[in-house]
C-alpha cells in the first residue's frame, strides 16, 4: 500500500478538511478586489461600494442601454443587477467604456460574455447619500436583466466559501481513501488523473460563466484549481500510460514467476 495503513472515510475527511479550508481561505484576499488581463476577468468578491454603485447606475453603454439598475428596494436595502464591474482608472485591457463619478474615473469591465448578470445587495442609506437624493419607486426597474441568470451574487460569497471547502474536502478525502487502498505506487498517477478530470468537469457547472472566449473568474479558489488541473492533464495522461504499462509488466512477471514454481 502507498500509505502505511488504510484510511477509513471519516479519517480521510478529517485529514482533508484543514487543507481545503486553508486553500480556499488563502484565495479570499487574492480575489477580493477585481482585475482584468488580456484574457482573464476576475470579478471582485466584495460588494461594490456606494460610489461604485452610483457610478454603475450612471453608466450607459454604446448601444444606449444602462449599465446597471435597481431591481428591488425596501426601507433599508436595495438590490441591483449589472453585467459589469468597475476598476479604477482609464487605462487597461478589455474595458467596454469609462464612467466618472465624483471626479473619479472607472473602467467598465464585462463580468461575463455568457448573457448572465451579477446581483448585489447593499444598504439604501449610503447610496442615497452618495446620490444626494432619496430613492423613489421610479428608480426601481424589476424587469432589468430579469431574463438573464445570475452568475455571481456578492451576498452569496460565504456560501461559495463553504461550498468550495466542502468540495475540496471530499475531493482530497476521496483521493487519500483510494490511495490508501491502491496496493501499489503505480496507481498514484491514475488516481490523481481521475480526480483532476472530476475538477475539470464539475467546476464549469459550479461557475457557469467561467469558460468563454476568455475566462471569467466568479468564485473563490476552484477556478484556479481548474487551471492547474488543465495544465497538468497532458503530463498526467502520459504518466497513466507509463503506469499501466508498468502494472502490466509487473503482473506478467508475477504470473511468469508463479508458472515457473515447481509442482509439489
C-alpha positions in Angstrom: 0.0 0.0 0.0 1.2 3.5 -0.8 0.1 4.8 2.7 1.1 3.0 5.8 -2.5 1.9 6.6 -5.9 2.0 5.1 -7.8 5.2 5.8 -11.4 5.0 6.9 -13.7 7.6 5.2 -14.1 9.7 8.3 -10.4 9.9 8.9 -9.7 10.8 5.3 -12.3 13.6 5.7 -10.7 14.9 8.9 -7.3 14.9 7.3 -8.5 16.7 4.2 -10.6 19.4 5.8 -7.8 21.6 7.2 -6.0 21.6 3.8 -9.2 22.5 2.0 -10.0 25.3 4.5 -6.6 26.8 4.2 -6.5 26.6 0.4 -9.8 28.4 -0.1 -9.1 30.9 2.7 -5.8 31.9 1.0 -7.7 32.9 -2.1 -10.1 35.2 -0.4 -7.8 38.2 -0.1 -6.3 37.5 -3.6 -9.8 37.6 -5.2 -11.3 40.3 -3.0 -10.6 43.1 -5.5 -11.2 42.8 -9.2 -8.7 42.6 -12.0 -8.7 42.3 -15.8 -6.0 41.0 -18.0 -6.0 40.4 -21.8 -7.6 37.0 -21.4 -8.9 36.7 -17.8 -11.6 38.7 -15.9 -11.5 38.5 -12.1 -14.8 39.6 -10.7 -14.4 41.2 -7.2 -15.7 39.0 -4.4 -16.7 42.1 -2.4 -19.9 44.0 -2.9 -19.5 47.3 -4.7 -19.2 50.4 -2.6 -21.9 53.2 -2.7 -19.7 55.4 -5.0 -19.2 52.4 -7.3 -22.9 51.6 -7.4 -23.7 55.2 -8.2 -21.1 55.2 -11.0 -22.6 52.0 -12.4 -26.2 53.4 -12.2 -25.0 56.4 -14.1 -23.2 54.4 -16.8 -24.6 54.0 -20.4 -23.4 51.5 -22.9 -22.6 52.3 -26.6 -25.9 50.8 -27.6 -27.8 53.3 -25.4 -28.7 50.8 -22.7 -28.0 51.4 -19.0 -25.1 49.5 -17.4 -27.0 48.7 -14.2 -30.3 49.3 -12.5 -32.0 48.8 -9.1 -34.4 45.9 -9.3 -35.7 45.8 -5.7 -35.9 48.2 -2.7 -37.3 48.4 0.8 -36.8 50.9 3.6 -33.2 49.7 4.4 -31.9 47.7 1.4 -31.6 47.9 -2.3 -30.7 45.2 -4.9 -29.2 46.0 -8.2 -28.2 44.0 -11.3 -25.4 44.6 -13.8 -23.4 42.8 -16.3 -20.2 44.7 -15.4 -17.8 45.6 -12.6 -15.6 48.7 -12.2 -11.9 49.1 -12.0 -10.2 52.4 -11.1 -8.5 54.5 -13.8 -9.0 54.8 -17.5 -6.2 52.6 -18.9 -6.3 48.9 -19.1 -7.2 45.9 -21.3 -10.7 44.8 -22.4 -12.8 47.7 -21.0 -16.1 48.4 -22.7 -16.1 52.1 -21.7 -15.3 54.5 -18.9 -17.5 56.3 -16.3 -16.7 59.1 -13.9 -18.3 59.6 -10.6 -17.4 62.4 -8.1 -14.3 63.1 -10.1 -13.0 59.6 -10.0 -12.8 57.7 -13.3 -13.5 54.0 -13.6 -13.2 51.4 -16.4 -16.3 49.4 -17.2 -15.4 45.7 -17.4 -17.7 42.9 -18.7 -18.4 40.4 -15.9 -19.1 37.7 -18.4 -19.9 37.1 -22.1 -22.5 34.4 -21.5 -25.7 36.5 -21.2 -25.6 36.3 -17.4 -25.6 39.1 -14.8 -24.3 39.9 -11.4 -26.5 40.8 -8.4 -25.6 42.9 -5.4 -27.4 43.9 -2.2 -26.4 47.0 -0.2 -27.7 49.4 2.3 -30.0 52.1 1.0 -28.9 55.0 3.1 -25.3 55.2 1.9 -26.4 55.0 -1.7 -28.9 57.8 -1.2 -26.2 59.9 0.5 -23.9 59.3 -2.4 -26.6 60.2 -5.0 -27.6 63.2 -3.0 -31.3 62.5 -3.1 -33.8 59.9 -1.8 -34.6 56.9 -3.9 -38.1 56.5 -5.2 -40.1 53.8 -6.8 -39.3 55.4 -10.2 -35.7 54.3 -9.6 -36.6 50.6 -9.4 -36.8 48.5 -12.6 -37.6 44.9 -11.7 -37.5 43.7 -15.3 -33.9 44.9 -15.8 -31.9 41.8 -16.9 -34.7 39.6 -15.5 -34.3 37.2 -18.4 -30.6 36.6 -17.5 -29.4 34.1 -14.9 -27.4 35.4 -12.0 -23.9 34.0 -12.3 -22.5 35.9 -9.3 -24.1 37.4 -6.2 -21.8 39.1 -3.7 -24.1 38.2 -0.8 -23.5 34.6 -1.6 -19.8 34.7 -1.1 -20.0 32.9 2.3 -22.0 30.2 0.6 -19.3 30.0 -2.2 -16.7 29.6 0.5 -18.3 26.7 2.3 -19.3 25.0 -0.9 -15.7 25.1 -2.1 -14.3 23.9 1.2 -16.8 21.0 1.1 -16.0 20.1 -2.5 -12.2 20.2 -2.0 -12.5 18.2 1.3 -14.5 15.5 -0.5 -12.1 15.5 -3.4 -8.9 15.2 -1.3 -10.5 12.7 1.0 -11.5 10.5 -1.9 -8.0 10.7 -3.3 -6.5 9.7 0.1 -9.0 7.0 0.6 -8.3 5.3 -2.7 -4.5 5.8 -2.5 -4.5 4.0 0.9 -6.2 1.0 -0.8 -4.2 1.1 -4.1 -1.7 -1.5 -3.0 1.0 -0.1 -5.4 2.7 3.2 -6.2 1.8 2.5 -9.9 -1.8 3.7 -9.1 -0.8 7.2 -7.8 -0.9 9.0 -11.2 -4.0 7.3 -12.5 -5.9 8.1 -9.3 -4.7 11.7 -9.4 -5.7 11.9 -13.0 -9.3 10.7 -12.3 -9.7 13.4 -9.6 -8.2 16.1 -11.9 -10.8 15.1 -14.5 -13.5 15.4 -11.9 -12.4 19.0 -11.3 -12.3 19.8 -15.0 -15.9 18.5 -15.4 -17.5 19.9 -12.2 -16.1 23.4 -11.9 -17.7 24.8 -15.1 -21.0 23.5 -13.8 -20.5 25.3 -10.5 -19.2 28.5 -12.1 -21.4 28.7 -15.2 -19.9 31.9 -16.7 -16.3 30.7 -16.2 -15.5 29.4 -19.7 -15.9 31.6 -22.8 -13.5 33.1 -25.3 -11.9 34.5 -22.2 -12.1 33.1 -18.7 -14.3 34.8 -16.1 -13.4 34.1 -12.5 -16.5 34.5 -10.3 -15.8 32.1 -7.5 -13.0 31.9 -4.9 -10.5 29.1 -5.4 -11.7 26.2 -7.5 -11.3 28.0 -10.8 -7.6 28.4 -10.1 -7.5 24.7 -9.3 -9.2 24.0 -12.6 -6.4 25.9 -14.4 -3.8 23.8 -12.6 -5.6 20.6 -13.5 -5.9 21.6 -17.1 -2.2 22.4 -17.4 -1.3 19.1 -15.7 -3.7 16.9 -17.7 -1.4 16.0 -20.6 1.5 15.0 -18.3 -0.9 13.1 -16.1 -2.3 11.2 -19.1 1.2 10.3 -20.3 2.0 9.2 -16.8 -1.1 7.0 -16.8 0.2 5.2 -19.9 3.6 4.6 -18.2 1.9 3.4 -15.1 -0.5 1.0 -16.9 2.5 -0.4 -18.8 4.4 -0.9 -15.6 1.4 -2.6 -13.9 1.0 -4.9 -17.0 4.7 -5.8 -16.9 4.6 -6.4 -13.1 1.6 -8.7 -13.3 3.1 -10.5 -16.3 6.2 -11.1 -14.3 4.2 -12.3 -11.3 2.3 -14.8 -13.5 5.5 -16.0 -15.1 7.1 -16.4 -11.7 4.2 -18.4 -10.4 4.3 -20.6 -13.5 8.0 -21.4 -13.0 7.5 -22.7 -9.5 8.0 -26.5 -9.2 4.9 -28.6 -8.7 4.7 -30.0 -5.1 
